[in-house]
Amino acid sequence: VWIFGYGSLVWRPGFEFTSRKVGFIRGYSRRFWQGDTFHRGSERMPGRVVTLLEDYGACTWGVAYEVRGEQIDASLQYLNMREAVLGGYDTKLVKFHPQEKDAEEPILALVYIATPQNPSYLGPASEEDIAAQIIVSSGCAGHNIEYLLRLADFMRYFCPQAEDEHLFSIEEALISILPCLCYAEDSLEET
């Protein structure tokens, strides 16, 4: 079984796997439209994590993990809790295209997608509003800023040829807000 990750799964799968491949799926765009009240936020201050939006001309880069034998049941149980129960995501099968030049046919992979029907779905907002929400959110897995920056780093280092305008514009908005916050904190400490 292959499992495709496009958010925190790219750097922290949390399950044993036999192999992993960087690549993409077609027909989806990655969006910070899913709320998170456990891993990267709280009930009071939900974080923002990514989901996939059907988008005919787009592709989303990430990592596919191959799980075999006993790894299959253990990984699916773990992901069901992490993604479906705690995250509100549903599963779909997609065609994964490995990045490798000598890659064979696309691989059928399982992917977790949060739909507008789940209670944690936040939907669209401006890049500035999403960045502002990310800055103030933190959960059991860490600060929401870490989630955004790790995902942007993954794209830069493993998929330098790919463009993810949504992701990088939120990162840019976050970076433009942070100096203001640092200055405000410094001013408060001086008083």
C-alpha atoms as an extended CHARMM CRD file, in Angstrom:
* protein
*
       191  EXT
         1         1  VAL       CA              0.0000000000        0.0000000000        0.0000000000  PROA      1               0.0000000000
         2         2  TRP       CA              1.2300000000        3.5110000000       -0.8190000000  PROA      2               0.0000000000
         3         3  ILE       CA              0.2390000000        6.5290000000        1.2790000000  PROA      3               0.0000000000
         4         4  PHE       CA              0.6480000000       10.0600000000       -0.0980000000  PROA      4               0.0000000000
         5         5  GLY       CA              1.4520000000       12.9080000000        2.2830000000  PROA      5               0.0000000000
         6         6  TYR       CA              1.4230000000       16.5990000000        1.3730000000  PROA      6               0.0000000000
         7         7  GLY       CA              1.4670000000       18.2640000000        4.8150000000  PROA      7               0.0000000000
         8         8  SER       CA              3.2570000000       17.2090000000        7.9990000000  PROA      8               0.0000000000
         9         9  LEU       CA              3.5160000000       13.6450000000        6.6850000000  PROA      9               0.0000000000
        10        10  VAL       CA              6.3520000000       14.8160000000        4.4010000000  PROA      10              0.0000000000
        11        11  TRP       CA              8.6800000000       15.3050000000        7.3980000000  PROA      11              0.0000000000
        12        12  ARG       CA              6.9440000000       13.3750000000       10.2110000000  PROA      12              0.0000000000
        13        13  PRO       CA              5.1090000000       10.3050000000        8.9710000000  PROA      13              0.0000000000
        14        14  GLY       CA              4.9170000000        8.7240000000       12.4250000000  PROA      14              0.0000000000
        15        15  PHE       CA              4.6850000000        5.1580000000       11.1090000000  PROA      15              0.0000000000
        16        16  GLU       CA              7.0930000000        2.5190000000        9.7990000000  PROA      16              0.0000000000
        17        17  PHE       CA              7.4580000000        2.2640000000        6.0340000000  PROA      17              0.0000000000
        18        18  THR       CA              9.4940000000        0.2410000000        3.5440000000  PROA      18              0.0000000000
        19        19  SER       CA             10.3590000000        3.0160000000        1.0920000000  PROA      19              0.0000000000
        20        20  ARG       CA              9.4890000000        6.6120000000        0.2430000000  PROA      20              0.0000000000
        21        21  LYS       CA              9.3920000000        8.6160000000       -2.9730000000  PROA      21              0.0000000000
        22        22  VAL       CA              9.0360000000       12.3260000000       -3.6300000000  PROA      22              0.0000000000
        23        23  GLY       CA              6.5610000000       13.1640000000       -6.3800000000  PROA      23              0.0000000000
        24        24  PHE       CA              3.1700000000       14.6600000000       -7.1440000000  PROA      24              0.0000000000
        25        25  ILE       CA             -0.5070000000       14.0220000000       -7.7550000000  PROA      25              0.0000000000
        26        26  ARG       CA             -2.5210000000       15.8140000000      -10.4290000000  PROA      26              0.0000000000
        27        27  GLY       CA             -5.8970000000       17.5040000000      -10.1190000000  PROA      27              0.0000000000
        28        28  TYR       CA             -5.4380000000       19.0350000000       -6.6480000000  PROA      28              0.0000000000
        29        29  SER       CA             -4.1220000000       22.2340000000       -5.0820000000  PROA      29              0.0000000000
        30        30  ARG       CA             -2.7530000000       22.3840000000       -1.5200000000  PROA      30              0.0000000000
        31        31  ARG       CA             -4.5940000000       24.9350000000        0.6490000000  PROA      31              0.0000000000
        32        32  PHE       CA             -4.3100000000       26.0600000000        4.2880000000  PROA      32              0.0000000000
        33        33  TRP       CA             -8.0770000000       25.7700000000        4.6710000000  PROA      33              0.0000000000
        34        34  GLN       CA             -8.3700000000       23.1060000000        7.3920000000  PROA      34              0.0000000000
        35        35  GLY       CA             -8.6340000000       24.0750000000       11.0420000000  PROA      35              0.0000000000
        36        36  ASP       CA             -6.6440000000       22.1440000000       13.6390000000  PROA      36              0.0000000000
        37        37  THR       CA             -7.5840000000       22.1370000000       17.3170000000  PROA      37              0.0000000000
        38        38  PHE       CA             -5.1980000000       19.3640000000       18.3930000000  PROA      38              0.0000000000
        39        39  HSD       CA             -1.8560000000       19.0670000000       16.5490000000  PROA      39              0.0000000000
        40        40  ARG       CA             -1.2010000000       22.7350000000       15.6220000000  PROA      40              0.0000000000
        41        41  GLY       CA             -3.8960000000       24.6430000000       17.4980000000  PROA      41              0.0000000000
        42        42  SER       CA             -6.4420000000       24.5280000000       20.2990000000  PROA      42              0.0000000000
        43        43  GLU       CA            -10.2070000000       24.8490000000       20.6780000000  PROA      43              0.0000000000
        44        44  ARG       CA             -9.6950000000       28.5030000000       21.6080000000  PROA      44              0.0000000000
        45        45  MET       CA             -7.1900000000       29.2190000000       18.8100000000  PROA      45              0.0000000000
        46        46  PRO       CA             -7.4350000000       26.7190000000       15.9410000000  PROA      46              0.0000000000
        47        47  GLY       CA             -4.3400000000       26.4100000000       13.8030000000  PROA      47              0.0000000000
        48        48  ARG       CA             -4.3770000000       26.1700000000       10.0170000000  PROA      48              0.0000000000
        49        49  VAL       CA             -3.1140000000       23.0690000000        8.2350000000  PROA      49              0.0000000000
        50        50  VAL       CA             -3.3390000000       21.9630000000        4.6320000000  PROA      50              0.0000000000
        51        51  THR       CA             -5.9320000000       20.0220000000        2.7290000000  PROA      51              0.0000000000
        52        52  LEU       CA             -6.4300000000       19.4260000000       -0.9710000000  PROA      52              0.0000000000
        53        53  LEU       CA             -8.8470000000       21.2610000000       -3.2160000000  PROA      53              0.0000000000
        54        54  GLU       CA             -9.9290000000       19.7100000000       -6.4920000000  PROA      54              0.0000000000
        55        55  ASP       CA             -8.2410000000       21.7760000000       -9.1940000000  PROA      55              0.0000000000
        56        56  TYR       CA             -8.1170000000       20.2280000000      -12.6620000000  PROA      56              0.0000000000
        57        57  GLY       CA             -4.9390000000       21.9230000000      -13.9410000000  PROA      57              0.0000000000
        58        58  ALA       CA             -2.9000000000       21.7630000000      -10.7340000000  PROA      58              0.0000000000
        59        59  CYS       CA             -0.5520000000       19.2970000000       -9.1290000000  PROA      59              0.0000000000
        60        60  THR       CA              0.5070000000       18.8920000000       -5.5080000000  PROA      60              0.0000000000
        61        61  TRP       CA              3.9720000000       17.7100000000       -4.5150000000  PROA      61              0.0000000000
        62        62  GLY       CA              4.6530000000       15.5370000000       -1.5050000000  PROA      62              0.0000000000
        63        63  VAL       CA              5.9350000000       12.1310000000       -0.4150000000  PROA      63              0.0000000000
        64        64  ALA       CA              4.4950000000        8.6600000000       -0.9820000000  PROA      64              0.0000000000
        65        65  TYR       CA              5.3230000000        5.9790000000        1.5720000000  PROA      65              0.0000000000
        66        66  GLU       CA              5.2160000000        2.2880000000        0.7770000000  PROA      66              0.0000000000
        67        67  VAL       CA              3.9870000000        0.1210000000        3.6500000000  PROA      67              0.0000000000
        68        68  ARG       CA              4.1040000000       -3.6810000000        3.5300000000  PROA      68              0.0000000000
        69        69  GLY       CA              3.0340000000       -6.6410000000        5.6240000000  PROA      69              0.0000000000
        70        70  GLU       CA              2.4990000000       -5.7890000000        9.2880000000  PROA      70              0.0000000000
        71        71  GLN       CA              3.2670000000       -2.1310000000        8.5540000000  PROA      71              0.0000000000
        72        72  ILE       CA             -0.0350000000       -1.7890000000        6.6620000000  PROA      72              0.0000000000
        73        73  ASP       CA             -2.4300000000       -2.3790000000        9.5630000000  PROA      73              0.0000000000
        74        74  ALA       CA             -0.3130000000       -0.4080000000       12.0440000000  PROA      74              0.0000000000
        75        75  SER       CA              0.1100000000        2.5970000000        9.7250000000  PROA      75              0.0000000000
        76        76  LEU       CA             -3.5600000000        2.7270000000        8.7420000000  PROA      76              0.0000000000
        77        77  GLN       CA             -4.6850000000        2.5410000000       12.3850000000  PROA      77              0.0000000000
        78        78  TYR       CA             -2.2650000000        5.3100000000       13.3000000000  PROA      78              0.0000000000
        79        79  LEU       CA             -3.2800000000        7.5100000000       10.3470000000  PROA      79              0.0000000000
        80        80  ASN       CA             -6.9800000000        6.9200000000       10.9660000000  PROA      80              0.0000000000
        81        81  MET       CA             -6.5470000000        8.3990000000       14.4530000000  PROA      81              0.0000000000
        82        82  ARG       CA             -4.1540000000       11.1970000000       13.3940000000  PROA      82              0.0000000000
        83        83  GLU       CA             -5.9090000000       12.2810000000       10.2040000000  PROA      83              0.0000000000
        84        84  ALA       CA             -9.5290000000       11.1070000000       10.3470000000  PROA      84              0.0000000000
        85        85  VAL       CA            -10.5450000000       11.1000000000       14.0360000000  PROA      85              0.0000000000
        86        86  LEU       CA             -8.4450000000       14.0660000000       15.2230000000  PROA      86              0.0000000000
        87        87  GLY       CA             -8.2130000000       15.9010000000       11.9010000000  PROA      87              0.0000000000
        88        88  GLY       CA            -11.5330000000       15.3930000000       10.1140000000  PROA      88              0.0000000000
        89        89  TYR       CA             -9.9600000000       14.0250000000        6.9230000000  PROA      89              0.0000000000
        90        90  ASP       CA            -11.4890000000       11.4600000000        4.5250000000  PROA      90              0.0000000000
        91        91  THR       CA             -9.5400000000        9.0300000000        2.3480000000  PROA      91              0.0000000000
        92        92  LYS       CA             -9.2980000000        8.8360000000       -1.4280000000  PROA      92              0.0000000000
        93        93  LEU       CA             -7.2020000000        6.9320000000       -3.9350000000  PROA      93              0.0000000000
        94        94  VAL       CA             -5.0480000000        9.0260000000       -6.2730000000  PROA      94              0.0000000000
        95        95  LYS       CA             -2.3940000000        8.4340000000       -8.9170000000  PROA      95              0.0000000000
        96        96  PHE       CA              1.0260000000        9.3490000000       -7.5730000000  PROA      96              0.0000000000
        97        97  HSD       CA              3.7850000000       10.2930000000      -10.0520000000  PROA      97              0.0000000000
        98        98  PRO       CA              7.3170000000        9.7320000000       -8.6620000000  PROA      98              0.0000000000
        99        99  GLN       CA              9.8940000000       12.4560000000       -9.2600000000  PROA      99              0.0000000000
       100       100  GLU       CA             12.5490000000        9.9670000000      -10.4130000000  PROA      100             0.0000000000
       101       101  LYS       CA             13.4390000000       10.2360000000      -14.0920000000  PROA      101             0.0000000000
       102       102  ASP       CA             13.2320000000        6.4820000000      -14.6760000000  PROA      102             0.0000000000
       103       103  ALA       CA              9.9240000000        6.1630000000      -12.8190000000  PROA      103             0.0000000000
       104       104  GLU       CA              7.4830000000        3.6150000000      -14.0650000000  PROA      104             0.0000000000
       105       105  GLU       CA              3.7380000000        4.0890000000      -14.3270000000  PROA      105             0.0000000000
       106       106  PRO       CA              1.9330000000        6.2050000000      -11.7130000000  PROA      106             0.0000000000
       107       107  ILE       CA              1.3720000000        4.4550000000       -8.3870000000  PROA      107             0.0000000000
       108       108  LEU       CA             -2.0790000000        4.2060000000       -6.7950000000  PROA      108             0.0000000000
       109       109  ALA       CA             -1.8510000000        5.8320000000       -3.3490000000  PROA      109             0.0000000000
       110       110  LEU       CA             -4.1380000000        6.5500000000       -0.4180000000  PROA      110             0.0000000000
       111       111  VAL       CA             -4.4680000000       10.2360000000        0.5030000000  PROA      111             0.0000000000
       112       112  TYR       CA             -6.2620000000       12.0460000000        3.3380000000  PROA      112             0.0000000000
       113       113  ILE       CA             -8.3370000000       15.0770000000        2.2940000000  PROA      113             0.0000000000
       114       114  ALA       CA            -10.3990000000       17.3860000000        4.5100000000  PROA      114             0.0000000000
       115       115  THR       CA            -13.6440000000       18.3830000000        2.8310000000  PROA      115             0.0000000000
       116       116  PRO       CA            -15.8800000000       21.3970000000        3.5260000000  PROA      116             0.0000000000
       117       117  GLN       CA            -18.3440000000       19.0230000000        5.2310000000  PROA      117             0.0000000000
       118       118  ASN       CA            -16.1170000000       18.3950000000        8.2780000000  PROA      118             0.0000000000
       119       119  PRO       CA            -16.5940000000       20.6140000000       11.3680000000  PROA      119             0.0000000000
       120       120  SER       CA            -12.9650000000       21.8180000000       11.4160000000  PROA      120             0.0000000000
       121       121  TYR       CA            -12.9860000000       23.0970000000        7.8330000000  PROA      121             0.0000000000
       122       122  LEU       CA            -12.2050000000       26.8450000000        7.7790000000  PROA      122             0.0000000000
       123       123  GLY       CA            -12.1730000000       27.5040000000        4.0520000000  PROA      123             0.0000000000
       124       124  PRO       CA            -10.5060000000       30.3340000000        2.1740000000  PROA      124             0.0000000000
       125       125  ALA       CA             -9.0370000000       33.4870000000        3.6770000000  PROA      125             0.0000000000
       126       126  SER       CA             -6.4260000000       36.0120000000        2.5670000000  PROA      126             0.0000000000
       127       127  GLU       CA             -2.7690000000       35.0220000000        2.8750000000  PROA      127             0.0000000000
       128       128  GLU       CA             -2.3410000000       37.7360000000        5.5200000000  PROA      128             0.0000000000
       129       129  ASP       CA             -5.2640000000       36.4370000000        7.6070000000  PROA      129             0.0000000000
       130       130  ILE       CA             -4.0160000000       32.8450000000        7.3470000000  PROA      130             0.0000000000
       131       131  ALA       CA             -0.4890000000       33.9440000000        8.3740000000  PROA      131             0.0000000000
       132       132  ALA       CA             -1.8830000000       35.9280000000       11.3290000000  PROA      132             0.0000000000
       133       133  GLN       CA             -3.8420000000       32.8650000000       12.5040000000  PROA      133             0.0000000000
       134       134  ILE       CA             -0.7720000000       30.6210000000       12.1200000000  PROA      134             0.0000000000
       135       135  ILE       CA              1.3650000000       33.0150000000       14.1900000000  PROA      135             0.0000000000
       136       136  VAL       CA             -0.8810000000       32.7410000000       17.2660000000  PROA      136             0.0000000000
       137       137  SER       CA             -1.6360000000       28.9880000000       17.0970000000  PROA      137             0.0000000000
       138       138  SER       CA              0.0880000000       26.0910000000       18.8050000000  PROA      138             0.0000000000
       139       139  GLY       CA             -0.9210000000       22.5200000000       19.6530000000  PROA      139             0.0000000000
       140       140  CYS       CA              0.3340000000       19.1330000000       20.8750000000  PROA      140             0.0000000000
       141       141  ALA       CA              2.6750000000       18.6850000000       17.8660000000  PROA      141             0.0000000000
       142       142  GLY       CA              4.1660000000       22.1750000000       18.1590000000  PROA      142             0.0000000000
       143       143  HSD       CA              3.6860000000       25.7060000000       16.8970000000  PROA      143             0.0000000000
       144       144  ASN       CA              1.7530000000       26.3090000000       13.7000000000  PROA      144             0.0000000000
       145       145  ILE       CA              4.6500000000       28.4520000000       12.4070000000  PROA      145             0.0000000000
       146       146  GLU       CA              6.8650000000       25.3490000000       12.4270000000  PROA      146             0.0000000000
       147       147  TYR       CA              4.2940000000       23.5070000000       10.2930000000  PROA      147             0.0000000000
       148       148  LEU       CA              4.2540000000       26.2600000000        7.6590000000  PROA      148             0.0000000000
       149       149  LEU       CA              8.0350000000       26.7170000000        7.5530000000  PROA      149             0.0000000000
       150       150  ARG       CA              8.8170000000       22.9810000000        7.4160000000  PROA      150             0.0000000000
       151       151  LEU       CA              6.3940000000       22.5420000000        4.5300000000  PROA      151             0.0000000000
       152       152  ALA       CA              7.9380000000       25.4920000000        2.6580000000  PROA      152             0.0000000000
       153       153  ASP       CA             11.4350000000       24.0750000000        3.3050000000  PROA      153             0.0000000000
       154       154  PHE       CA             10.3780000000       20.6630000000        1.9880000000  PROA      154             0.0000000000
       155       155  MET       CA              9.1420000000       22.2540000000       -1.2350000000  PROA      155             0.0000000000
       156       156  ARG       CA             12.3330000000       24.2860000000       -1.6800000000  PROA      156             0.0000000000
       157       157  TYR       CA             14.7540000000       21.4260000000       -1.0380000000  PROA      157             0.0000000000
       158       158  PHE       CA             12.9730000000       18.3960000000       -2.4900000000  PROA      158             0.0000000000
       159       159  CYS       CA             10.8290000000       19.9510000000       -5.2360000000  PROA      159             0.0000000000
       160       160  PRO       CA             12.7170000000       23.0950000000       -6.3360000000  PROA      160             0.0000000000
       161       161  GLN       CA             11.1480000000       22.9520000000       -9.8040000000  PROA      161             0.0000000000
       162       162  ALA       CA              7.5910000000       23.0560000000       -8.3980000000  PROA      162             0.0000000000
       163       163  GLU       CA              5.6520000000       26.2130000000       -7.6610000000  PROA      163             0.0000000000
       164       164  ASP       CA              3.2170000000       26.4610000000       -4.7660000000  PROA      164             0.0000000000
       165       165  GLU       CA              2.0900000000       30.0700000000       -4.8610000000  PROA      165             0.0000000000
       166       166  HSD       CA             -0.4190000000       29.6560000000       -2.0050000000  PROA      166             0.0000000000
       167       167  LEU       CA              2.1660000000       28.1600000000        0.3700000000  PROA      167             0.0000000000
       168       168  PHE       CA              4.9360000000       30.6210000000       -0.4400000000  PROA      168             0.0000000000
       169       169  SER       CA              2.6710000000       33.6900000000       -0.3060000000  PROA      169             0.0000000000
       170       170  ILE       CA              1.5180000000       32.6900000000        3.2080000000  PROA      170             0.0000000000
       171       171  GLU       CA              5.1550000000       32.1940000000        4.2220000000  PROA      171             0.0000000000
       172       172  GLU       CA              5.9530000000       35.6500000000        2.8230000000  PROA      172             0.0000000000
       173       173  ALA       CA              3.0020000000       37.1960000000        4.6990000000  PROA      173             0.0000000000
       174       174  LEU       CA              4.1370000000       35.5020000000        7.9180000000  PROA      174             0.0000000000
       175       175  ILE       CA              7.6970000000       36.7950000000        7.5380000000  PROA      175             0.0000000000
       176       176  SER       CA              6.4160000000       40.3290000000        6.9010000000  PROA      176             0.0000000000
       177       177  ILE       CA              4.3360000000       40.2210000000       10.1160000000  PROA      177             0.0000000000
       178       178  LEU       CA              7.0130000000       38.6790000000       12.3790000000  PROA      178             0.0000000000
       179       179  PRO       CA              9.3670000000       41.7180000000       12.5300000000  PROA      179             0.0000000000
       180       180  CYS       CA              6.4010000000       43.8160000000       13.6820000000  PROA      180             0.0000000000
       181       181  LEU       CA              5.6620000000       41.3400000000       16.4750000000  PROA      181             0.0000000000
       182       182  CYS       CA              9.3030000000       41.2580000000       17.5720000000  PROA      182             0.0000000000
       183       183  TYR       CA              9.4150000000       45.0580000000       17.6780000000  PROA      183             0.0000000000
       184       184  ALA       CA              6.1580000000       45.2130000000       19.6720000000  PROA      184             0.0000000000
       185       185  GLU       CA              7.5180000000       42.6740000000       22.2140000000  PROA      185             0.0000000000
       186       186  ASP       CA             10.7950000000       44.6150000000       22.5350000000  PROA      186             0.0000000000
       187       187  SER       CA              8.8450000000       47.8490000000       23.1490000000  PROA      187             0.0000000000
       188       188  LEU       CA              6.7670000000       46.1880000000       25.8740000000  PROA      188             0.0000000000
       189       189  GLU       CA              9.8970000000       44.8730000000       27.6150000000  PROA      189             0.0000000000
       190       190  GLU       CA             11.4090000000       48.3750000000       27.7290000000  PROA      190             0.0000000000
       191       191  THR       CA              8.3730000000       49.8220000000       29.5550000000  PROA      191             0.0000000000
